[in-house]
């Protein structure tokens, strides 16, 4: 099912049925009561739409611009240029067999998205490189831990590399939309930006269980860990690190997930996992990070829970060239 926010569902039903929003919400509330509360508001809204003969999501045909991609879409096609490609990671599946995952950032003139390749498709396209124009076919849209959308590829997906006569209008300079900003200028709606700052505070690293096959957060039920897609699993661990950056104009909390934490700390996944359950030993790493100057490219977000602006790191340069930074200043 397409993951359309509840307010948007109500709006769509209201517009297409010519009923008021209050009438639509009353129908949804009644439907939930009829089913003894055993479904979400979103689920009830979809049932109401079906009963009214409404189509909430138009069929997706042809190629989508990246900015038009929404969560839950399947079998979509899009085109962009690779602005950054990451190394391949290996993992063990539940049955002990090896798995692989690799990702890259795909961008067009206006937007960008991470594309995640799984298992055999990683080996199928080893020649990918920065700057390649890519047509992605038959991809699934998912939301990651940071709330950002990703395109996931499996054995049924296909990549067309540098198709003749297509994509040349996407300049390499536009392939990774970002701009250097001062922290004091941020309002929370800038999208992707670049920040140069000094780390003035580092918090404890937090570990969490994920499915070793799809990397989704797993839930502990009783004594077992459950993946919504793959059932009972033996979990792997990902982690997140928070730090505060100061660029002379203001400060901001930066959020580093697994790969970005490795880049920031200069440590491998194996080395960082040793600190799971051993926060005291991690104090040395935190101390070494204090005073370190870094360049972060990431998404600016509003953390409504704490009423603050944060940046979720997507790229990390832990060793910027001082002479280059002086020239920019």
N, C-alpha and C positions, 0 to 999 in steps of 0.2 A: 504493500500500500504506500502511496506517496505521503511523505511526512509533511503535510501542510499544517501550519499553525492553526489553532482553534479559531482565533479571531478571523483569520483569512477564510476558513471554511464557512463560518457564519456569513461573512460578507458575500462569498460566491453564491451560497444557497439563496440568500436574500435577493441578490441581483437577478439570478436566473429564474427564481420562482415568483418574483414580484411580491414577496411577503416582507413584512418589516423584520428587522433584526430581533425585536422582542418576540415576534411570533415564531421565528426560527428557533430561538433559544428555548421557548416554551415547548416546542415539539421535541427538541433534543432532551430536555429535562424529563418529559413524559416517557420518552423511549428508554431512558436510563432506568426510570422507576419500573417500567414494564418488565425489564430484564433484571430486576432485583439488584441493580447497581453493578452488574457483572461486566461492565465495559466502560471504556473511557469516554469522555466528552467527544473526543475526536472520532472514535469508533461509532458513537451514536449519530454524529453528524453525517458520516458516510452512509449509514443506513437510511437516514431521513432523505438524503439526496437521491439514493436509489429508489426509494418509495415514491418520490416526486418525479422520477424519470429524468434526473439531471446528471450531466457529465461534468464533474468538477475539474478533471484534468484532460485537456485536449490531447488527442493521440499525437505522439512525437514522431514525425517523419522528417527525413532530411537532416541536414547538418545544423547543430546548435552553436551559437557563439558561447564562449566560456562564461560570460556574465549572465547568460540565460539558463545555465545549469542549476537545477534544484535537487534537493535530497530525494532519494527514492526512485529516480529515473533509471530505467534499464535499457540496454541495447542502444545507447545513444552514440552519435557520431559528432566529433568536433575536430578542429584543426588549430594548430598553434606552433610556436617555436620553442625548443628546449632552451631554457635559460639557466638551468643547473641540473646536473645529473649526479646521483649519489651512488656509493659503493653497494655491492651486493651483500646481503646478510644471510647467513645460513642458520637454520634452526631444526629442531627435532619435532616431528609430529607426534600425536598421541600414540601411534603404533610403533614409534621408534624410527620410522623412515625419515630420510632427510628432506628438508624443504628449503626454498630460497625465496627471498623477497628483494626487490630493487625498486627505486622510485626516481622520478624526475619532476621538475617544475615545467609545466607547459603554459605558455602565455601567448595572447594575441595583443592587439593594439591597446585594449582597455582593461584586461583582467588576466588573472593567472590561476592555476589550480595544480595541485599535486596529483601525479598519476602513479599508481602503485601496481607493479607487476608481480605476479605470484608464480612460483615453481617453474613449470616447463616454458612459460612465455619469457622468463628471464633468459634462458639459454637460447631461445629462438631469435632474440634481438640483441646480441652482444655488441653490435657495431654502433649503438646509439652514442651520440656525442653532443656537447653544447653547440647550439646554433642550428641543429637539424630542424627542418620543418616536418611536423608529424601529423598525419591524419589518424585519429583514434577511432576505431570502429567496435561496436558491441561492448561498451563499457557500462559498468554499474556505478552509480553515485552513492557514496556513503559519507557520513560525518565522522571526523576523527575526534580524539580526546580534547583538542583545543576548540572544537565547535566549527572548524573549517571543513569545507567539502573536499572530497577526494574522488578521483576516478579510479576504480579497481578493475584490473584486467585478469582474466582467467584463460583457460585453454581455448575458449570459444571467441576470444577477442582477437583483434588484428591491428597491427600498426603498418601504415604506409609511410616510408621514409623518403623525404624530399621528393614528393610527387611532382612530375613535370608540369610546369605552368601554374602551380598553386602555391599560395602562401608567401610569395616574394614581397608582398606589400607589408609584411610584418617585419619591421626593422629590428635588428639585433638590439639596438639601443632601447627598444620598447619592450623587449622580451621579458624583462624583469621589472615591472613598474614599481619604482621606488624613488624616494627623494630624501636627501639629508635634511633633517629638521632639528631644531633645538627643542628640548623637552618642554620648556615653558610654552611653546607654541601649540602643543597638542590639545585637541578638543575631544578626541575619542572617535572621530569619524573619518580619519585620514586614510584608512586602509593600510597599504604596505608602505613603510617608511624605513629610513636608515638613521641610526643614532650612534654617535661616537661619545663614549662616556667612561667614567671611572667607577669601578665597583667599590661601594662604600659599606655594603652590608650583605651577608650571605646567610641564608637560612638552612636548616637541616634538609638533607636530601630525603625524599619520600618515595618508597617503593610500593608498587601495587601489582596484583596478579592479573595476567592477561593470558588469552588462549595462544599457545605456541604456533598455531596454524594461521589464524586470521588476525592476531594481535588485538582483538577486542577485549575490553575489560571483562573479567570473569567474576561471577558471584559465588560466594560460599554459602552453600545450603547444607546444613548439618555438618558432616565431616568431609563433604565433597565440594569441588569447584566445578561450576557449570558454565559452559559457553552457550549462548543463545543459539549459535549456529551448529556447533560441533558436539554439544552434549557434555557429558562428564569428561573432564580433562585433568592432566597433571600440569598445573600452570607454569608459565615462565614469568619473569618479572621485568617490568619497565619501571621508569622512575622519572621524577620531576624535581627540578631545583629552582628555587626562587632567589633572586638577588636584587639589590637596589643600585641603580646607576645614577650618577651625578655628572652633568655636562657643564656645570658652571652657571646654568640658567635655572635649573630645577632638578628634581629627582623623580624617578619612576621605577616601579617594580617591574622586573623582567622575568618572564617565565620560560624556563628551558626544559624541554622534554628530552627523551632518551638520547637521540642523536646529537642534539644541540648541547646537552650536558657533557657528553663525551668530548666535543670540540672545545667547549669552554674550559674544562678541567685538564684537557690533554691526557685523558685516561681512556683505556679500552673498556668495553662492556664488561669483560671478565674482572677487570680491576675494580670497577665501580660496584659490581655486585657483591664484592667482599665486604662492603660497608652496610649491607642489609642486616639490620639488627645490631649494628655496631656503630652507633652515632658518635661515640667518644673518639674513635679512630678517625672519623671524618672531619673532626675539628681542625686537623692539620691542613687538609685540603681547603677548608673554608678560609683559614688564615692566609694561605698562599694566594688566594684569589683577591683578598682585600688590597685595594690600591692598583689593581690591574686595569689597564686601559683596553677597551674592546670596541669593536664595531659590530652592531647588531642590525640585521634586517629582519623585520617581522611585522605582524599585524597589530595595529593599535585597537584595543577593545575596552569597552566600559564594563568593569566588574561591578554589577549592580548590587551584589551582596554587601560589598565593602565600600561602595560609592567612591570608586577611584578608577583612574585610567591606568591600564597596564599594556605592556607590549609582549606578545607571544613570539619568541624568537623562531625564525625559520632558517636563517643563515647566521653564522658566527665567525668573525675574524678575531681570534684571540691574540694576534700579534700584528697590529697595524703598523705600517711604516711611519715613523715620526716625521720624516721629511715630507712625505706625501700629505700628511695631515696639516702640517704647517702651511703648505702651499694652498690647501683648501681654505684654511682660516684666513 
